[in-house]
């Protein structure tokens, strides 16, 4: 991925470990959630997002851009989570 400047998707979800890989000159973070029945239908708490702050800050310090995306299911939690 590094050879082709393709960004790894750094993801928070129940099926993958929250490992950070920086493989391009920008980073892409995606928070899917931890819901029960549909795990991506989820509203994050501020406390759940706090451990991600240093990870995102570290990426921002060494890269040109950092993008973050909150999964948005039909309940529309992404905008509310992004503002928390």
GITA-V621434 format. One record per pair of residues at least 4 apart in sequence whose C-alpha atoms are under 7 Angstrom apart, sorted by the first residue. I is the first residue (numbers start at 1). J is the second residue. Records with the same first field share a line. If there is no record, write none. Layout:
# GITA-V621434
I->J + J
This chain:
# GITA-V621434
1->5 + 6 + 7 + 23
2->6 + 23 + 24
5->23 + 24 + 25
6->23 + 24
7->22 + 23 + 24 + 26 + 27 + 28
8->21 + 22 + 23 + 28
9->28 + 29 + 30
10->19 + 20 + 21 + 28 + 29 + 30
11->18 + 29 + 30 + 31
12->18 + 30 + 31 + 32 + 33
13->31 + 32 + 33 + 34
14->34
22->27
25->63 + 64
26->63 + 64 + 65 + 66
27->59 + 65 + 66 + 67
28->66 + 67 + 68
29->67 + 68 + 69
30->68 + 69 + 70
31->69 + 70 + 71
32->40 + 70 + 71
33->39 + 40 + 41 + 42 + 44
34->39 + 40 + 42
35->39 + 40 + 41 + 42
40->71 + 73
41->73
42->77
43->77 + 81
44->48 + 81
45->49
46->50 + 84
49->53
52->56
53->57
54->58
55->59
56->60
57->61
58->62
59->63
60->65 + 66
70->78
71->78
72->76 + 77 + 78
73->77
77->81
78->82
79->83
80->84
